[in-house]
Every structure is written in C-alpha cells, then in structure tokens.
Amino acid sequence: MLKTAEPQRKKPSRKAVLRSVASSTAVETRTSVAQLEQQLKHPPARFAHIKLAR
C-alpha cells in the first residue's frame, strides 16, 4: 500500500501564540485579553542590569 504525502503544517505566528496564551490566561484569571497581551509583548526587564557572556 502506498503512503500518501501528508500536507505540511504551517508554524503558528508569534502573534497567534501570544493571542492564544493571553486568551487562555484571561479565562483562568478573569482579566482582559488586551492587558495580558501587552504584558506578554513587553515583559518587565527584571534582569536588565545583568550582561550575558559572549
């Protein structure tokens, strides 16, 4: 029996992933999706003073 070629799946965009994470979290925490999306897009710089080795 011959195998049929499976169609290649497209990788979800970063925007789509952020949107799905924000909406899922919003349902669980009862906060707005827009607010959570902004937090995910611009995370706080917790360790901005630490430089990584190159």
PDBQT receptor file of N, H, CA, C and O in Angstrom, charges set to zero:
ATOM      1  N   MET A   1       0.844  -1.173   0.000  1.00  0.00    +0.000 N 
ATOM      2  CA  MET A   1       0.000   0.000   0.000  1.00  0.00    +0.000 C 
ATOM      3  C   MET A   1       0.892   1.239   0.000  1.00  0.00    +0.000 C 
ATOM      4  O   MET A   1       1.851   1.317   0.768  1.00  0.00    +0.000 OA
ATOM      5  N   LEU A   2       0.587   2.174  -0.832  1.00  0.00    +0.000 N 
ATOM      6  H   LEU A   2      -0.192   2.111  -1.456  1.00  0.00    +0.000 HD
ATOM      7  CA  LEU A   2       1.378   3.403  -0.942  1.00  0.00    +0.000 C 
ATOM      8  C   LEU A   2       0.980   4.399   0.137  1.00  0.00    +0.000 C 
ATOM      9  O   LEU A   2      -0.197   4.563   0.457  1.00  0.00    +0.000 OA
ATOM     10  N   LYS A   3       1.981   5.051   0.681  1.00  0.00    +0.000 N 
ATOM     11  H   LYS A   3       2.937   4.918   0.420  1.00  0.00    +0.000 HD
ATOM     12  CA  LYS A   3       1.711   6.097   1.668  1.00  0.00    +0.000 C 
ATOM     13  C   LYS A   3       1.371   7.386   0.932  1.00  0.00    +0.000 C 
ATOM     14  O   LYS A   3       1.999   7.722  -0.071  1.00  0.00    +0.000 OA
ATOM     15  N   THR A   4       0.398   8.084   1.425  1.00  0.00    +0.000 N 
ATOM     16  H   THR A   4      -0.113   7.810   2.240  1.00  0.00    +0.000 HD
ATOM     17  CA  THR A   4       0.070   9.385   0.845  1.00  0.00    +0.000 C 
ATOM     18  C   THR A   4       0.844  10.457   1.588  1.00  0.00    +0.000 C 
ATOM     19  O   THR A   4       1.073  10.355   2.793  1.00  0.00    +0.000 OA
ATOM     20  N   ALA A   5       1.236  11.468   0.868  1.00  0.00    +0.000 N 
ATOM     21  H   ALA A   5       1.049  11.551  -0.111  1.00  0.00    +0.000 HD
ATOM     22  CA  ALA A   5       2.002  12.553   1.483  1.00  0.00    +0.000 C 
ATOM     23  C   ALA A   5       1.082  13.403   2.341  1.00  0.00    +0.000 C 
ATOM     24  O   ALA A   5       0.019  13.842   1.900  1.00  0.00    +0.000 OA
ATOM     25  N   GLU A   6       1.509  13.623   3.568  1.00  0.00    +0.000 N 
ATOM     26  H   GLU A   6       2.372  13.266   3.926  1.00  0.00    +0.000 HD
ATOM     27  CA  GLU A   6       0.731  14.492   4.453  1.00  0.00    +0.000 C 
ATOM     28  C   GLU A   6       1.036  15.945   4.118  1.00  0.00    +0.000 C 
ATOM     29  O   GLU A   6       2.185  16.289   3.843  1.00  0.00    +0.000 OA
ATOM     30  N   PRO A   7       0.034  16.785   4.137  1.00  0.00    +0.000 N 
ATOM     31  CA  PRO A   7       0.297  18.207   3.857  1.00  0.00    +0.000 C 
ATOM     32  C   PRO A   7       1.142  18.825   4.967  1.00  0.00    +0.000 C 
ATOM     33  O   PRO A   7       0.956  18.512   6.143  1.00  0.00    +0.000 OA
ATOM     34  N   GLN A   8       2.057  19.691   4.597  1.00  0.00    +0.000 N 
ATOM     35  H   GLN A   8       2.208  19.945   3.642  1.00  0.00    +0.000 HD
ATOM     36  CA  GLN A   8       2.896  20.345   5.600  1.00  0.00    +0.000 C 
ATOM     37  C   GLN A   8       2.056  21.345   6.378  1.00  0.00    +0.000 C 
ATOM     38  O   GLN A   8       1.242  22.081   5.820  1.00  0.00    +0.000 OA
ATOM     39  N   ARG A   9       2.279  21.346   7.669  1.00  0.00    +0.000 N 
ATOM     40  H   ARG A   9       2.939  20.748   8.123  1.00  0.00    +0.000 HD
ATOM     41  CA  ARG A   9       1.550  22.273   8.534  1.00  0.00    +0.000 C 
ATOM     42  C   ARG A   9       2.360  23.536   8.705  1.00  0.00    +0.000 C 
ATOM     43  O   ARG A   9       3.584  23.503   8.825  1.00  0.00    +0.000 OA
ATOM     44  N   LYS A  10       1.653  24.651   8.713  1.00  0.00    +0.000 N 
ATOM     45  H   LYS A  10       0.658  24.678   8.615  1.00  0.00    +0.000 HD
ATOM     46  CA  LYS A  10       2.322  25.933   8.902  1.00  0.00    +0.000 C 
ATOM     47  C   LYS A  10       2.578  26.162  10.382  1.00  0.00    +0.000 C 
ATOM     48  O   LYS A  10       1.758  25.810  11.230  1.00  0.00    +0.000 OA
ATOM     49  N   LYS A  11       3.712  26.750  10.677  1.00  0.00    +0.000 N 
ATOM     50  H   LYS A  11       4.378  27.036   9.988  1.00  0.00    +0.000 HD
ATOM     51  CA  LYS A  11       4.065  27.099  12.048  1.00  0.00    +0.000 C 
ATOM     52  C   LYS A  11       3.237  28.323  12.448  1.00  0.00    +0.000 C 
ATOM     53  O   LYS A  11       3.174  29.289  11.688  1.00  0.00    +0.000 OA
ATOM     54  N   PRO A  12       2.604  28.304  13.621  1.00  0.00    +0.000 N 
ATOM     55  CA  PRO A  12       1.814  29.470  14.035  1.00  0.00    +0.000 C 
ATOM     56  C   PRO A  12       2.718  30.682  14.261  1.00  0.00    +0.000 C 
ATOM     57  O   PRO A  12       3.853  30.550  14.717  1.00  0.00    +0.000 OA
ATOM     58  N   SER A  13       2.201  31.841  13.939  1.00  0.00    +0.000 N 
ATOM     59  H   SER A  13       1.278  31.948  13.569  1.00  0.00    +0.000 HD
ATOM     60  CA  SER A  13       2.982  33.063  14.110  1.00  0.00    +0.000 C 
ATOM     61  C   SER A  13       3.101  33.400  15.598  1.00  0.00    +0.000 C 
ATOM     62  O   SER A  13       2.329  32.921  16.429  1.00  0.00    +0.000 OA
ATOM     63  N   ARG A  14       4.085  34.232  15.902  1.00  0.00    +0.000 N 
ATOM     64  H   ARG A  14       4.713  34.621  15.226  1.00  0.00    +0.000 HD
ATOM     65  CA  ARG A  14       4.283  34.651  17.292  1.00  0.00    +0.000 C 
ATOM     66  C   ARG A  14       3.045  35.395  17.803  1.00  0.00    +0.000 C 
ATOM     67  O   ARG A  14       2.652  35.247  18.960  1.00  0.00    +0.000 OA
ATOM     68  N   LYS A  15       2.449  36.182  16.936  1.00  0.00    +0.000 N 
ATOM     69  H   LYS A  15       2.768  36.303  15.996  1.00  0.00    +0.000 HD
ATOM     70  CA  LYS A  15       1.253  36.938  17.315  1.00  0.00    +0.000 C 
ATOM     71  C   LYS A  15       0.104  35.988  17.677  1.00  0.00    +0.000 C 
ATOM     72  O   LYS A  15      -0.625  36.230  18.639  1.00  0.00    +0.000 OA
ATOM     73  N   ALA A  16      -0.054  34.917  16.908  1.00  0.00    +0.000 N 
ATOM     74  H   ALA A  16       0.538  34.720  16.127  1.00  0.00    +0.000 HD
ATOM     75  CA  ALA A  16      -1.115  33.956  17.179  1.00  0.00    +0.000 C 
ATOM     76  C   ALA A  16      -0.874  33.216  18.496  1.00  0.00    +0.000 C 
ATOM     77  O   ALA A  16      -1.815  32.953  19.245  1.00  0.00    +0.000 OA
ATOM     78  N   VAL A  17       0.371  32.888  18.770  1.00  0.00    +0.000 N 
ATOM     79  H   VAL A  17       1.135  33.102  18.162  1.00  0.00    +0.000 HD
ATOM     80  CA  VAL A  17       0.699  32.202  20.021  1.00  0.00    +0.000 C 
ATOM     81  C   VAL A  17       0.450  33.119  21.209  1.00  0.00    +0.000 C 
ATOM     82  O   VAL A  17      -0.124  32.695  22.211  1.00  0.00    +0.000 OA
ATOM     83  N   LEU A  18       0.883  34.385  21.103  1.00  0.00    +0.000 N 
ATOM     84  H   LEU A  18       1.350  34.730  20.289  1.00  0.00    +0.000 HD
ATOM     85  CA  LEU A  18       0.650  35.345  22.186  1.00  0.00    +0.000 C 
ATOM     86  C   LEU A  18      -0.842  35.521  22.440  1.00  0.00    +0.000 C 
ATOM     87  O   LEU A  18      -1.282  35.594  23.587  1.00  0.00    +0.000 OA
ATOM     88  N   ARG A  19      -1.615  35.589  21.358  1.00  0.00    +0.000 N 
ATOM     89  H   ARG A  19      -1.258  35.530  20.426  1.00  0.00    +0.000 HD
ATOM     90  CA  ARG A  19      -3.060  35.779  21.484  1.00  0.00    +0.000 C 
ATOM     91  C   ARG A  19      -3.702  34.587  22.186  1.00  0.00    +0.000 C 
ATOM     92  O   ARG A  19      -4.562  34.767  23.049  1.00  0.00    +0.000 OA
ATOM     93  N   SER A  20      -3.295  33.376  21.825  1.00  0.00    +0.000 N 
ATOM     94  H   SER A  20      -2.597  33.230  21.124  1.00  0.00    +0.000 HD
ATOM     95  CA  SER A  20      -3.897  32.192  22.433  1.00  0.00    +0.000 C 
ATOM     96  C   SER A  20      -3.503  32.048  23.902  1.00  0.00    +0.000 C 
ATOM     97  O   SER A  20      -4.326  31.656  24.730  1.00  0.00    +0.000 OA
ATOM     98  N   VAL A  21      -2.256  32.360  24.225  1.00  0.00    +0.000 N 
ATOM     99  H   VAL A  21      -1.588  32.678  23.553  1.00  0.00    +0.000 HD
ATOM    100  CA  VAL A  21      -1.820  32.308  25.624  1.00  0.00    +0.000 C 
ATOM    101  C   VAL A  21      -2.560  33.359  26.443  1.00  0.00    +0.000 C 
ATOM    102  O   VAL A  21      -3.004  33.089  27.559  1.00  0.00    +0.000 OA
ATOM    103  N   ALA A  22      -2.691  34.555  25.885  1.00  0.00    +0.000 N 
ATOM    104  H   ALA A  22      -2.330  34.775  24.978  1.00  0.00    +0.000 HD
ATOM    105  CA  ALA A  22      -3.378  35.631  26.608  1.00  0.00    +0.000 C 
ATOM    106  C   ALA A  22      -4.850  35.297  26.829  1.00  0.00    +0.000 C 
ATOM    107  O   ALA A  22      -5.378  35.529  27.916  1.00  0.00    +0.000 OA
ATOM    108  N   SER A  23      -5.515  34.756  25.813  1.00  0.00    +0.000 N 
ATOM    109  H   SER A  23      -5.086  34.567  24.930  1.00  0.00    +0.000 HD
ATOM    110  CA  SER A  23      -6.932  34.453  25.973  1.00  0.00    +0.000 C 
ATOM    111  C   SER A  23      -7.157  33.307  26.948  1.00  0.00    +0.000 C 
ATOM    112  O   SER A  23      -8.120  33.322  27.715  1.00  0.00    +0.000 OA
ATOM    113  N   SER A  24      -6.277  32.319  26.924  1.00  0.00    +0.000 N 
ATOM    114  H   SER A  24      -5.495  32.307  26.301  1.00  0.00    +0.000 HD
ATOM    115  CA  SER A  24      -6.396  31.213  27.864  1.00  0.00    +0.000 C 
ATOM    116  C   SER A  24      -6.175  31.693  29.301  1.00  0.00    +0.000 C 
ATOM    117  O   SER A  24      -6.909  31.315  30.213  1.00  0.00    +0.000 OA
ATOM    118  N   THR A  25      -5.159  32.526  29.484  1.00  0.00    +0.000 N 
ATOM    119  H   THR A  25      -4.562  32.834  28.743  1.00  0.00    +0.000 HD
ATOM    120  CA  THR A  25      -4.872  33.058  30.813  1.00  0.00    +0.000 C 
ATOM    121  C   THR A  25      -5.991  33.981  31.282  1.00  0.00    +0.000 C 
ATOM    122  O   THR A  25      -6.330  33.997  32.466  1.00  0.00    +0.000 OA
ATOM    123  N   ALA A  26      -6.564  34.749  30.357  1.00  0.00    +0.000 N 
ATOM    124  H   ALA A  26      -6.289  34.736  29.396  1.00  0.00    +0.000 HD
ATOM    125  CA  ALA A  26      -7.647  35.662  30.715  1.00  0.00    +0.000 C 
ATOM    126  C   ALA A  26      -8.858  34.902  31.244  1.00  0.00    +0.000 C 
ATOM    127  O   ALA A  26      -9.512  35.348  32.186  1.00  0.00    +0.000 OA
ATOM    128  N   VAL A  27      -9.152  33.772  30.646  1.00  0.00    +0.000 N 
ATOM    129  H   VAL A  27      -8.621  33.409  29.880  1.00  0.00    +0.000 HD
ATOM    130  CA  VAL A  27     -10.279  32.962  31.114  1.00  0.00    +0.000 C 
ATOM    131  C   VAL A  27     -10.016  32.459  32.528  1.00  0.00    +0.000 C 
ATOM    132  O   VAL A  27     -10.914  32.451  33.370  1.00  0.00    +0.000 OA
ATOM    133  N   GLU A  28      -8.784  32.041  32.780  1.00  0.00    +0.000 N 
ATOM    134  H   GLU A  28      -8.055  32.048  32.096  1.00  0.00    +0.000 HD
ATOM    135  CA  GLU A  28      -8.455  31.489  34.096  1.00  0.00    +0.000 C 
ATOM    136  C   GLU A  28      -8.363  32.556  35.180  1.00  0.00    +0.000 C 
ATOM    137  O   GLU A  28      -8.728  32.304  36.328  1.00  0.00    +0.000 OA
ATOM    138  N   THR A  29      -7.874  33.753  34.824  1.00  0.00    +0.000 N 
ATOM    139  H   THR A  29      -7.577  33.958  33.892  1.00  0.00    +0.000 HD
ATOM    140  CA  THR A  29      -7.633  34.781  35.835  1.00  0.00    +0.000 C 
ATOM    141  C   THR A  29      -8.666  35.904  35.832  1.00  0.00    +0.000 C 
ATOM    142  O   THR A  29      -8.621  36.790  36.686  1.00  0.00    +0.000 OA
ATOM    143  N   ARG A  30      -9.588  35.874  34.885  1.00  0.00    +0.000 N 
ATOM    144  H   ARG A  30      -9.625  35.155  34.191  1.00  0.00    +0.000 HD
ATOM    145  CA  ARG A  30     -10.648  36.887  34.763  1.00  0.00    +0.000 C 
ATOM    146  C   ARG A  30     -10.085  38.299  34.575  1.00  0.00    +0.000 C 
ATOM    147  O   ARG A  30     -10.583  39.260  35.162  1.00  0.00    +0.000 OA
ATOM    148  N   THR A  31      -9.042  38.411  33.747  1.00  0.00    +0.000 N 
ATOM    149  H   THR A  31      -8.638  37.630  33.270  1.00  0.00    +0.000 HD
ATOM    150  CA  THR A  31      -8.504  39.712  33.373  1.00  0.00    +0.000 C 
ATOM    151  C   THR A  31      -8.703  39.897  31.880  1.00  0.00    +0.000 C 
ATOM    152  O   THR A  31      -9.091  38.960  31.183  1.00  0.00    +0.000 OA
ATOM    153  N   SER A  32      -8.439  41.103  31.383  1.00  0.00    +0.000 N 
ATOM    154  H   SER A  32      -8.124  41.865  31.950  1.00  0.00    +0.000 HD
ATOM    155  CA  SER A  32      -8.686  41.368  29.970  1.00  0.00    +0.000 C 
ATOM    156  C   SER A  32      -7.579  40.782  29.095  1.00  0.00    +0.000 C 
ATOM    157  O   SER A  32      -6.408  40.743  29.475  1.00  0.00    +0.000 OA
ATOM    158  N   VAL A  33      -7.988  40.331  27.919  1.00  0.00    +0.000 N 
ATOM    159  H   VAL A  33      -8.939  40.363  27.610  1.00  0.00    +0.000 HD
ATOM    160  CA  VAL A  33      -7.045  39.747  26.969  1.00  0.00    +0.000 C 
ATOM    161  C   VAL A  33      -6.049  40.806  26.505  1.00  0.00    +0.000 C 
ATOM    162  O   VAL A  33      -4.857  40.522  26.378  1.00  0.00    +0.000 OA
ATOM    163  N   ALA A  34      -6.523  42.013  26.254  1.00  0.00    +0.000 N 
ATOM    164  H   ALA A  34      -7.491  42.244  26.358  1.00  0.00    +0.000 HD
ATOM    165  CA  ALA A  34      -5.648  43.087  25.772  1.00  0.00    +0.000 C 
ATOM    166  C   ALA A  34      -4.549  43.403  26.783  1.00  0.00    +0.000 C 
ATOM    167  O   ALA A  34      -3.392  43.601  26.411  1.00  0.00    +0.000 OA
ATOM    168  N   GLN A  35      -4.912  43.449  28.042  1.00  0.00    +0.000 N 
ATOM    169  H   GLN A  35      -5.852  43.289  28.344  1.00  0.00    +0.000 HD
ATOM    170  CA  GLN A  35      -3.927  43.740  29.089  1.00  0.00    +0.000 C 
ATOM    171  C   GLN A  35      -2.867  42.637  29.151  1.00  0.00    +0.000 C 
ATOM    172  O   GLN A  35      -1.676  42.927  29.264  1.00  0.00    +0.000 OA
ATOM    173  N   LEU A  36      -3.288  41.405  29.081  1.00  0.00    +0.000 N 
ATOM    174  H   LEU A  36      -4.255  41.170  28.989  1.00  0.00    +0.000 HD
ATOM    175  CA  LEU A  36      -2.339  40.291  29.128  1.00  0.00    +0.000 C 
ATOM    176  C   LEU A  36      -1.454  40.261  27.879  1.00  0.00    +0.000 C 
ATOM    177  O   LEU A  36      -0.270  39.934  27.965  1.00  0.00    +0.000 OA
ATOM    178  N   GLU A  37      -2.022  40.598  26.729  1.00  0.00    +0.000 N 
ATOM    179  H   GLU A  37      -2.984  40.864  26.659  1.00  0.00    +0.000 HD
ATOM    180  CA  GLU A  37      -1.215  40.641  25.502  1.00  0.00    +0.000 C 
ATOM    181  C   GLU A  37      -0.112  41.687  25.623  1.00  0.00    +0.000 C 
ATOM    182  O   GLU A  37       1.020  41.443  25.205  1.00  0.00    +0.000 OA
ATOM    183  N   GLN A  38      -0.428  42.839  26.186  1.00  0.00    +0.000 N 
ATOM    184  H   GLN A  38      -1.347  43.037  26.526  1.00  0.00    +0.000 HD
ATOM    185  CA  GLN A  38       0.580  43.880  26.368  1.00  0.00    +0.000 C 
ATOM    186  C   GLN A  38       1.680  43.420  27.317  1.00  0.00    +0.000 C 
ATOM    187  O   GLN A  38       2.856  43.704  27.090  1.00  0.00    +0.000 OA
ATOM    188  N   GLN A  39       1.307  42.716  28.369  1.00  0.00    +0.000 N 
ATOM    189  H   GLN A  39       0.352  42.485  28.554  1.00  0.00    +0.000 HD
ATOM    190  CA  GLN A  39       2.302  42.213  29.307  1.00  0.00    +0.000 C 
ATOM    191  C   GLN A  39       3.212  41.184  28.646  1.00  0.00    +0.000 C 
ATOM    192  O   GLN A  39       4.408  41.137  28.933  1.00  0.00    +0.000 OA
ATOM    193  N   LEU A  40       2.652  40.361  27.764  1.00  0.00    +0.000 N 
ATOM    194  H   LEU A  40       1.680  40.399  27.531  1.00  0.00    +0.000 HD
ATOM    195  CA  LEU A  40       3.460  39.355  27.076  1.00  0.00    +0.000 C 
ATOM    196  C   LEU A  40       4.361  39.980  26.014  1.00  0.00    +0.000 C 
ATOM    197  O   LEU A  40       5.479  39.515  25.789  1.00  0.00    +0.000 OA
ATOM    198  N   LYS A  41       3.875  41.029  25.366  1.00  0.00    +0.000 N 
ATOM    199  H   LYS A  41       2.968  41.407  25.548  1.00  0.00    +0.000 HD
ATOM    200  CA  LYS A  41       4.667  41.683  24.324  1.00  0.00    +0.000 C 
ATOM    201  C   LYS A  41       5.828  42.469  24.924  1.00  0.00    +0.000 C 
ATOM    202  O   LYS A  41       6.913  42.519  24.344  1.00  0.00    +0.000 OA
ATOM    203  N   HIS A  42       5.604  43.078  26.078  1.00  0.00    +0.000 N 
ATOM    204  H   HIS A  42       4.723  43.038  26.549  1.00  0.00    +0.000 HD
ATOM    205  CA  HIS A  42       6.624  43.909  26.716  1.00  0.00    +0.000 C 
ATOM    206  C   HIS A  42       6.823  43.459  28.157  1.00  0.00    +0.000 C 
ATOM    207  O   HIS A  42       6.325  44.093  29.088  1.00  0.00    +0.000 OA
ATOM    208  N   PRO A  43       7.553  42.363  28.337  1.00  0.00    +0.000 N 
ATOM    209  CA  PRO A  43       7.763  41.882  29.713  1.00  0.00    +0.000 C 
ATOM    210  C   PRO A  43       8.643  42.848  30.493  1.00  0.00    +0.000 C 
ATOM    211  O   PRO A  43       9.472  43.542  29.905  1.00  0.00    +0.000 OA
ATOM    212  N   PRO A  44       8.474  42.900  31.793  1.00  0.00    +0.000 N 
ATOM    213  CA  PRO A  44       9.313  43.780  32.603  1.00  0.00    +0.000 C 
ATOM    214  C   PRO A  44      10.772  43.337  32.538  1.00  0.00    +0.000 C 
ATOM    215  O   PRO A  44      11.071  42.144  32.508  1.00  0.00    +0.000 OA
ATOM    216  N   ALA A  45      11.650  44.293  32.517  1.00  0.00    +0.000 N 
ATOM    217  H   ALA A  45      11.406  45.263  32.541  1.00  0.00    +0.000 HD
ATOM    218  CA  ALA A  45      13.086  43.994  32.454  1.00  0.00    +0.000 C 
ATOM    219  C   ALA A  45      13.588  43.695  33.860  1.00  0.00    +0.000 C 
ATOM    220  O   ALA A  45      14.103  44.576  34.550  1.00  0.00    +0.000 OA
ATOM    221  N   ARG A  46      13.435  42.464  34.269  1.00  0.00    +0.000 N 
ATOM    222  H   ARG A  46      13.017  41.748  33.709  1.00  0.00    +0.000 HD
ATOM    223  CA  ARG A  46      13.805  42.095  35.637  1.00  0.00    +0.000 C 
ATOM    224  C   ARG A  46      15.312  42.057  35.832  1.00  0.00    +0.000 C 
ATOM    225  O   ARG A  46      15.813  42.436  36.891  1.00  0.00    +0.000 OA
ATOM    226  N   PHE A  47      16.024  41.609  34.830  1.00  0.00    +0.000 N 
ATOM    227  H   PHE A  47      15.616  41.301  33.971  1.00  0.00    +0.000 HD
ATOM    228  CA  PHE A  47      17.466  41.436  34.976  1.00  0.00    +0.000 C 
ATOM    229  C   PHE A  47      18.215  42.221  33.905  1.00  0.00    +0.000 C 
ATOM    230  O   PHE A  47      19.181  41.719  33.329  1.00  0.00    +0.000 OA
ATOM    231  N   ALA A  48      17.783  43.437  33.635  1.00  0.00    +0.000 N 
ATOM    232  H   ALA A  48      16.999  43.845  34.103  1.00  0.00    +0.000 HD
ATOM    233  CA  ALA A  48      18.405  44.256  32.592  1.00  0.00    +0.000 C 
ATOM    234  C   ALA A  48      19.841  44.626  32.948  1.00  0.00    +0.000 C 
ATOM    235  O   ALA A  48      20.653  44.873  32.055  1.00  0.00    +0.000 OA
ATOM    236  N   HIS A  49      20.159  44.668  34.214  1.00  0.00    +0.000 N 
ATOM    237  H   HIS A  49      19.500  44.467  34.939  1.00  0.00    +0.000 HD
ATOM    238  CA  HIS A  49      21.497  45.057  34.646  1.00  0.00    +0.000 C 
ATOM    239  C   HIS A  49      22.533  43.938  34.495  1.00  0.00    +0.000 C 
ATOM    240  O   HIS A  49      23.731  44.192  34.614  1.00  0.00    +0.000 OA
ATOM    241  N   ILE A  50      22.084  42.702  34.232  1.00  0.00    +0.000 N 
ATOM    242  H   ILE A  50      21.110  42.497  34.135  1.00  0.00    +0.000 HD
ATOM    243  CA  ILE A  50      22.999  41.570  34.096  1.00  0.00    +0.000 C 
ATOM    244  C   ILE A  50      23.335  41.376  32.620  1.00  0.00    +0.000 C 
ATOM    245  O   ILE A  50      22.445  41.271  31.776  1.00  0.00    +0.000 OA
ATOM    246  N   LYS A  51      24.622  41.331  32.326  1.00  0.00    +0.000 N 
ATOM    247  H   LYS A  51      25.345  41.416  33.011  1.00  0.00    +0.000 HD
ATOM    248  CA  LYS A  51      25.089  41.129  30.952  1.00  0.00    +0.000 C 
ATOM    249  C   LYS A  51      25.405  39.653  30.749  1.00  0.00    +0.000 C 
ATOM    250  O   LYS A  51      25.972  39.009  31.632  1.00  0.00    +0.000 OA
ATOM    251  N   LEU A  52      25.041  39.120  29.593  1.00  0.00    +0.000 N 
ATOM    252  H   LEU A  52      24.581  39.644  28.876  1.00  0.00    +0.000 HD
ATOM    253  CA  LEU A  52      25.323  37.730  29.280  1.00  0.00    +0.000 C 
ATOM    254  C   LEU A  52      26.711  37.591  28.677  1.00  0.00    +0.000 C 
ATOM    255  O   LEU A  52      27.179  38.485  27.971  1.00  0.00    +0.000 OA
ATOM    256  N   ALA A  53      27.368  36.473  28.953  1.00  0.00    +0.000 N 
ATOM    257  H   ALA A  53      26.988  35.747  29.527  1.00  0.00    +0.000 HD
ATOM    258  CA  ALA A  53      28.694  36.213  28.386  1.00  0.00    +0.000 C 
ATOM    259  C   ALA A  53      28.560  35.924  26.896  1.00  0.00    +0.000 C 
ATOM    260  O   ALA A  53      27.586  35.314  26.454  1.00  0.00    +0.000 OA
ATOM    261  N   ARG A  54      29.533  36.362  26.144  1.00  0.00    +0.000 N 
ATOM    262  H   ARG A  54      30.324  36.857  26.503  1.00  0.00    +0.000 HD
ATOM    263  CA  ARG A  54      29.507  36.105  24.693  1.00  0.00    +0.000 C 
ATOM    264  C   ARG A  54      30.639  35.240  24.286  1.00  0.00    +0.000 C 
ATOM    265  O   ARG A  54      30.778  34.920  23.105  1.00  0.00    +0.000 OA
TER     266      ARG A  54
